[in-house]
Amino acid sequence: MGALPGHAGWRRSLRLRLALFLVAAAALGLLIHAWLTVWPIPALLQSLGLAAPEHWSLAALALTFALLLPIAWALASALLAPLMRLLRALESTVLSYRDGEFGSAIVGEAPGGLSELSSLMRLHSELGLALREQRRHLAQRELLLDTVVQNTPVALVLTDAQERIAYANIAARQLMDQGRSLAGRSLDEVLRDAPDDLRQAFAGAQDGLFSVMLDGQEERYHLSMRDFRLQGQPHRLRLLRRMTRELSRQEVASWKRVIRVISHELNNSLAPISSLAHSGAELARRGQHERVPGVFASIGDRARHLHEFLSGYARFAKLPAPVPARVDWRPFVETLGAHQRFRLVGELPAAPGQFDAAQMEQALINLLKNAHESGGAEEDVTLTVSAPREDWRIEVADRGPGMTETQLSQALLPFYSTKRSGTGLGLALAREIVEAHGGRIAMGNREGGGLWVAISWPRG
């Protein structure tokens, strides 16, 4: 148990003052009642010939209460005035805290010198100081985070449930609206004049890789999307990472890797051929001519294997310049269906296309073959032909497992393949053909599973 408070503590205690107030009110009530029923009011009434009230009559008690009430009210008001002043001050500071203003504080001693109120004021001051310190540290961290986010090269766009932009950093403003502010604007409004690939990437709900033309140069971006709740409301965060420089660096590494693979394959084939040729010459010198045809057959097998290996890379390297011509979509799609099965989605454009039919057919065959090898159902492989704005666009989609973020970021590298025995020539050749037509290739994961790959080029 704590020690009893001293004399000064008791004198400044609100509890003691309330106890004294109750004792004083009771004594005052008895005094008033005696004054009304004993002396001097009864003697005064008798001198006037009037009857005095009985000691404990209802009238005497009611009159006593009526006289005591205003006196008790005045005493209670005087006693509680310091507490009411403190409560009003506390209410004011709490309202300031609610509005985010933590600079308010109650200074000075407790009103009336009450010990209970002094303790409350001390605790309230400590709370205000703690809140101000936390707010200051939070503001510093927010400033640091905002500085980092604003100056990162990754474009960051945060939208709410109505697709209105809540936050966008400098890179996003430069990419989407020439540096103008995006906060509070609708995403559709900002993207109204944006390139088709950028609009379609933002319209999807999955990560993707796409290319856009900026200042006459092709820039490749990787788009990541994350959904979360902020202050109880759903928001979507989109991150656009410029991949052009990184992909260029990785392309150089890919070419070096291809050269090493070709060199390794040449060594693996030429060394046995050289050994077999030496063995054949030795057999001929010894006169064992019946074994020479077998040696020549082995040499032919190794040469045929080397030819098949190099032919794919040779076709890629010797791709001629496209010769665009008017192509009707219906016979072109029917011819394509004779090589690879697919399900046509939507109507074909009425206007004829302008492209090199043979090369574009080869590119689409490679994409359809990859879609069939993705592991999804054959009937889920689809092909869509559309003409948004000034471009032709053909999209191939499947319902396979899709790609991870790392695979998406590397998918357009030369000779990249997710298959263990793949050469990576299919997508590389398709990309080479589309870029020769002045177009771009984009890809991303589908909502619900699968991958889509789209090629687009100017109508010309």
C-alpha positions in Angstrom: 0.0 0.0 0.0 1.2 3.5 -0.7 2.0 6.0 2.0 -0.8 8.3 3.2 -0.6 11.7 1.6 0.6 14.6 3.8 -1.4 17.5 5.0 -0.8 19.5 1.9 -1.8 16.6 -0.3 -5.1 16.2 1.6 -5.7 19.9 1.4 -5.3 19.8 -2.4 -7.2 16.6 -2.9 -10.5 16.8 -4.8 -11.8 13.9 -2.9 -11.4 15.8 0.4 -13.1 18.9 -1.0 -16.0 16.8 -2.1 -16.3 15.2 1.3 -16.2 18.6 3.0 -18.8 19.9 0.6 -21.2 17.0 1.4 -20.7 17.5 5.2 -21.2 21.3 4.8 -24.3 20.7 2.7 -25.8 18.3 5.3 -25.0 20.7 8.2 -26.4 23.6 6.3 -29.6 21.7 5.5 -30.1 20.8 9.2 -29.4 24.5 10.1 -32.0 25.7 7.6 -34.5 23.1 8.7 -34.0 24.1 12.4 -34.3 27.7 11.4 -37.7 27.0 9.8 -39.1 24.7 12.4 -37.5 25.6 15.8 -36.3 29.2 15.8 -36.7 32.0 14.8 -39.3 31.4 12.1 -41.9 29.6 14.4 -41.7 32.4 17.0 -42.2 35.1 14.3 -45.2 33.3 12.8 -46.8 32.8 16.3 -46.4 36.6 17.0 -48.3 37.2 13.8 -51.0 34.8 14.8 -50.0 32.2 12.2 -49.4 28.5 12.7 -45.7 27.4 12.6 -44.8 24.3 10.5 -44.3 21.0 12.2 -40.8 19.7 12.5 -40.9 16.9 9.9 -43.9 17.8 7.9 -43.8 17.6 4.1 -44.1 21.4 3.8 -41.1 22.0 6.1 -38.9 19.5 4.2 -39.9 20.9 0.9 -39.2 24.5 2.0 -35.8 23.3 3.5 -34.9 21.7 0.1 -36.0 24.8 -1.8 -33.8 27.0 0.3 -30.8 24.6 0.3 -30.8 23.9 -3.5 -29.5 27.3 -4.8 -26.9 27.5 -2.0 -25.7 23.9 -2.8 -25.7 24.7 -6.6 -23.5 27.8 -6.0 -21.1 25.9 -3.8 -20.9 23.0 -6.3 -20.2 25.4 -9.2 -17.5 27.1 -7.2 -16.0 23.7 -6.3 -16.1 22.2 -9.8 -15.1 25.4 -11.7 -11.4 24.4 -11.9 -12.3 20.9 -13.1 -14.6 22.3 -15.8 -11.9 24.7 -17.0 -9.5 21.8 -17.3 -12.0 19.6 -19.1 -12.6 22.4 -21.6 -8.9 22.7 -22.2 -8.5 18.9 -22.6 -11.4 18.9 -25.0 -9.7 21.6 -27.1 -6.4 19.8 -27.2 -8.0 16.4 -28.1 -9.9 18.1 -31.0 -6.5 19.5 -32.1 -5.0 16.0 -32.0 -7.9 14.7 -34.1 -7.3 17.3 -36.7 -3.6 16.4 -36.9 -2.3 19.4 -34.9 0.0 18.2 -32.1 1.4 21.5 -31.1 -1.3 22.3 -28.6 -0.5 21.7 -24.9 -1.8 22.7 -21.5 0.7 24.7 -19.5 0.8 25.9 -15.9 -0.4 24.3 -12.7 -3.7 22.5 -12.2 -6.6 24.8 -11.6 -7.3 25.1 -7.9 -4.1 23.3 -7.1 -5.9 19.9 -7.1 -3.5 17.0 -7.0 -5.6 14.7 -9.1 -5.8 17.3 -11.9 -2.0 17.9 -11.6 -1.4 14.2 -12.3 -3.8 14.3 -15.2 -2.2 17.4 -16.7 1.3 15.8 -16.4 0.2 12.7 -18.2 -1.5 14.7 -20.9 1.6 16.7 -21.4 3.7 13.6 -21.7 1.2 12.2 -24.2 1.3 15.3 -26.3 5.1 15.3 -26.3 5.2 11.6 -27.4 2.7 12.3 -30.2 4.7 15.3 -31.4 7.9 13.2 -31.4 6.2 10.3 -33.3 4.7 12.8 -35.8 8.1 14.4 -36.4 9.8 11.1 -37.0 7.0 9.9 -39.2 7.2 13.2 -41.2 10.9 12.7 -41.7 10.5 9.1 -42.8 7.7 10.1 -45.2 9.9 12.9 -46.6 12.7 10.5 -47.1 10.4 7.9 -48.7 8.8 10.4 -51.0 12.2 11.7 -52.1 13.4 8.2 -52.9 10.1 7.3 -54.7 10.0 10.5 -56.7 13.6 10.2 -57.9 13.6 6.5 -58.7 13.7 5.6 -62.5 10.8 3.2 -62.0 7.6 4.8 -63.0 5.1 4.4 -60.1 1.3 5.0 -60.5 -1.2 4.4 -57.6 -4.9 4.4 -58.5 -8.0 4.0 -56.4 -11.1 1.8 -57.0 -12.5 4.3 -59.5 -9.1 4.3 -61.4 -8.3 7.8 -60.4 -4.7 8.5 -59.8 -3.8 9.0 -56.2 -0.1 9.2 -56.5 2.5 9.3 -59.4 6.2 10.0 -59.2 8.4 12.0 -61.6 9.1 9.1 -64.0 5.4 8.3 -64.3 4.6 12.0 -65.0 7.3 12.2 -67.7 6.2 9.0 -69.3 2.4 9.6 -69.3 1.9 13.3 -69.6 5.2 15.2 -70.3 5.8 15.9 -66.6 2.4 17.4 -65.8 0.8 16.5 -62.5 -1.4 13.3 -62.6 -2.9 13.3 -59.0 -6.7 13.3 -59.0 -7.0 12.7 -62.7 -8.7 9.7 -64.3 -6.4 7.0 -65.7 -8.5 6.8 -68.9 -8.1 10.6 -69.4 -4.3 10.5 -69.0 -4.0 7.5 -71.4 -6.3 8.8 -74.0 -3.5 9.9 -76.3 -0.9 7.3 -75.1 0.4 4.6 -77.4 -1.9 1.6 -77.9 0.6 -0.8 -76.2 0.8 1.3 -73.1 -3.0 1.6 -72.9 -3.6 -2.1 -73.4 -0.9 -2.9 -70.8 -2.6 -0.6 -68.2 -6.0 -2.0 -69.1 -5.0 -5.6 -68.1 -4.7 -7.1 -64.7 -1.5 -9.0 -65.0 2.2 -8.3 -65.4 3.5 -7.8 -68.9 6.3 -6.7 -71.2 5.7 -4.2 -74.0 7.4 -1.6 -76.2 6.5 1.9 -77.0 7.9 4.6 -79.3 9.3 7.6 -77.4 11.0 10.4 -79.3 11.5 8.2 -82.3 13.1 5.4 -80.4 11.7 2.1 -79.2 11.6 1.7 -75.4 10.8 -1.6 -73.7 9.0 -1.6 -70.3 8.1 -4.3 -67.8 4.8 -3.6 -66.0 4.1 -5.0 -62.6 0.7 -4.7 -60.8 -0.1 -5.1 -57.1 -3.5 -4.8 -55.5 -3.8 -3.9 -51.8 -6.0 -1.9 -49.4 -5.0 1.6 -48.3 -7.1 3.3 -45.5 -9.7 0.6 -46.0 -10.1 1.3 -49.7 -8.9 -1.0 -52.6 -6.0 0.5 -54.6 -3.8 -0.8 -57.4 -0.1 0.0 -57.7 1.5 -0.2 -61.2 5.3 -0.2 -61.6 6.8 0.4 -65.0 10.5 -0.5 -65.2 12.4 0.6 -68.3 14.2 -2.5 -69.7 15.9 -1.1 -72.8 19.3 -0.7 -71.4 19.2 -3.9 -69.4 17.9 -5.8 -72.3 20.6 -4.4 -74.6 23.2 -5.5 -72.1 21.6 -9.0 -71.8 21.4 -9.2 -75.6 25.1 -8.8 -75.9 25.5 -11.5 -73.3 23.1 -13.7 -75.2 25.0 -13.3 -78.4 28.2 -14.2 -76.7 26.5 -17.3 -75.2 25.2 -18.3 -78.7 28.7 -17.9 -80.1 30.0 -20.2 -77.4 27.2 -22.7 -78.1 28.0 -22.7 -81.8 31.7 -23.0 -81.1 31.1 -25.9 -78.7 28.9 -27.7 -81.2 31.4 -27.1 -84.0 34.2 -28.6 -81.9 32.0 -31.5 -80.9 31.3 -32.3 -84.6 34.6 -31.4 -86.3 36.8 -33.3 -83.8 35.0 -36.6 -84.5 35.0 -35.9 -88.3 38.7 -35.2 -88.2 39.3 -38.4 -86.2 37.1 -40.4 -88.6 38.9 -39.0 -91.7 42.3 -40.0 -90.2 40.9 -43.5 -89.4 39.6 -43.8 -93.0 42.9 -42.8 -94.5 44.7 -45.3 -92.2 42.3 -48.1 -93.3 42.8 -47.2 -96.9 46.6 -47.3 -96.5 46.3 -50.8 -94.9 44.1 -52.0 -97.6 41.0 -52.6 -95.4 38.7 -51.0 -98.0 35.6 -52.9 -96.7 35.6 -50.7 -93.5 36.0 -47.4 -95.3 32.2 -47.0 -96.2 31.3 -47.2 -92.5 33.7 -44.5 -91.7 32.3 -42.3 -94.5 28.7 -43.0 -93.2 29.8 -41.8 -89.7 31.3 -38.7 -91.1 28.0 -38.1 -93.0 26.0 -38.5 -89.8 28.1 -36.0 -87.9 28.0 -33.5 -90.9 24.2 -33.9 -91.2 23.8 -33.2 -87.5 26.0 -30.1 -87.7 24.0 -28.9 -90.7 20.7 -29.3 -88.9 22.0 -27.4 -85.9 23.4 -24.5 -87.9 20.4 -24.2 -90.4 18.1 -22.7 -87.8 20.6 -20.0 -86.9 21.4 -19.5 -90.6 17.7 -18.9 -91.4 17.6 -16.3 -88.6 20.7 -14.5 -89.8 19.7 -14.6 -93.5 16.2 -13.2 -93.0 15.6 -10.9 -96.0 14.0 -7.5 -95.9 10.2 -7.8 -95.9 8.3 -7.0 -99.1 4.9 -5.6 -97.8 1.9 -6.2 -100.0 -1.9 -6.1 -99.7 -3.1 -9.3 -98.0 -6.7 -10.3 -97.5 -7.2 -11.5 -93.9 -9.6 -14.4 -94.5 -7.3 -16.5 -96.9 -4.3 -15.6 -94.8 -5.8 -16.9 -91.6 -7.1 -20.0 -93.3 -3.6 -20.8 -94.6 -2.2 -20.2 -91.1 -4.8 -22.7 -89.7 -3.5 -25.4 -92.0 -0.1 -25.3 -90.2 -1.3 -24.9 -86.6 -4.7 -25.3 -85.0 -6.2 -22.3 -83.2 -9.6 -20.7 -82.4 -10.3 -17.4 -84.0 -11.7 -14.8 -81.6 -13.8 -11.9 -82.9 -14.3 -10.7 -86.5 -11.5 -10.2 -89.0 -10.9 -6.6 -90.2 -12.7 -5.7 -93.4 -9.7 -3.7 -94.8 -6.8 -5.8 -96.2 -3.5 -5.8 -94.3 -0.2 -4.5 -95.5 2.7 -6.9 -94.7 5.0 -9.6 -96.1 2.7 -12.6 -95.9 5.4 -15.3 -96.0 7.4 -13.8 -93.2 4.4 -12.9 -91.0 3.1 -16.4 -91.5 6.4 -17.8 -90.3 6.3 -15.5 -87.2 2.7 -16.5 -86.3 3.5 -20.2 -86.8 6.3 -19.9 -84.3 4.0 -18.2 -81.8 1.2 -20.7 -82.2 3.7 -23.6 -81.9 4.9 -22.1 -78.6 1.3 -21.7 -77.4 0.6 -25.4 -78.1 3.8 -26.4 -76.3 2.8 -24.3 -73.2 1.0 -27.2 -71.6 -2.6 -25.8 -71.9 -5.5 -27.4 -73.7 -5.3 -27.3 -77.5 -8.7 -25.7 -77.9 -7.7 -22.8 -75.6 -5.1 -21.5 -78.2 -6.7 -18.4 -79.7 -5.8 -15.9 -82.3 -7.2 -12.3 -82.5 -6.8 -9.9 -85.3 -7.7 -6.2 -84.7 -6.9 -2.7 -86.0 -6.7 -0.3 -83.0 -6.0 3.3 -84.2 -3.1 3.3 -86.8 -1.8 -0.2 -86.2 -2.5 -3.8 -87.1 -2.5 -6.1 -84.1 -2.5 -9.9 -83.9 -2.6 -11.6 -80.5 -1.9 -15.3 -79.8 -3.0 -16.6 -76.4 -3.0 -19.9 -74.5 -4.0 -21.2 -71.1 -0.7 -22.7 -70.0 1.1 -21.8 -66.7 2.2 -18.4 -68.0 5.6 -16.9 -67.1 7.2 -15.6 -63.9 8.4 -12.0 -63.6 12.0 -13.1 -64.3 10.9 -15.1 -67.4 8.9 -12.1 -68.7 11.8 -9.7 -68.3 14.0 -12.1 -70.4 11.5 -13.5 -72.9 12.5 -11.1 -75.7 16.2 -11.7 -75.4 17.8 -13.4 -78.5 17.5 -17.2 -78.3 15.9 -17.2 -74.9 13.8 -20.3 -74.2 12.0 -21.7 -71.2 12.2 -25.3 -72.7 15.1 -27.4 -71.6 15.9 -28.4 -75.2 14.7 -25.3 -76.9 16.9 -23.1 -79.1 14.9 -19.9 -78.6 14.7 -19.3 -82.3 10.9 -19.2 -82.4 10.3 -16.0 -80.5 13.5 -14.4 -81.7 12.5 -14.9 -85.3 9.0 -13.6 -84.7 10.5 -10.5 -83.0 13.0 -10.0 -85.9 10.2 -10.2 -88.5 7.9 -7.8 -86.6 10.7 -5.2 -86.0 11.6 -5.5 -89.7 8.0 -4.4 -90.4 8.5 -1.4 -88.1 6.4 -3.0 -85.4 6.7 -4.2 -81.8 6.0 -7.3 -79.8 4.5 -7.4 -76.4 3.5 -10.2 -74.0 2.1 -10.8 -70.6 0.2 -13.2 -68.3 -3.5 -13.6 -68.7 -6.0 -13.2 -66.0 -7.1 -16.7 -65.0 -3.8 -18.3 -66.2 -2.0 -18.5 -69.5 0.1 -16.2 -71.7 -0.7 -13.7 -74.4 1.8 -12.5 -77.1 0.8 -9.7 -79.4 2.6 -8.3 -82.5 1.7 -4.9 -83.9 2.9 -2.9 -86.8 1.9 0.3 -88.7 -0.8 0.0 -91.3 1.6 1.7 -93.8 
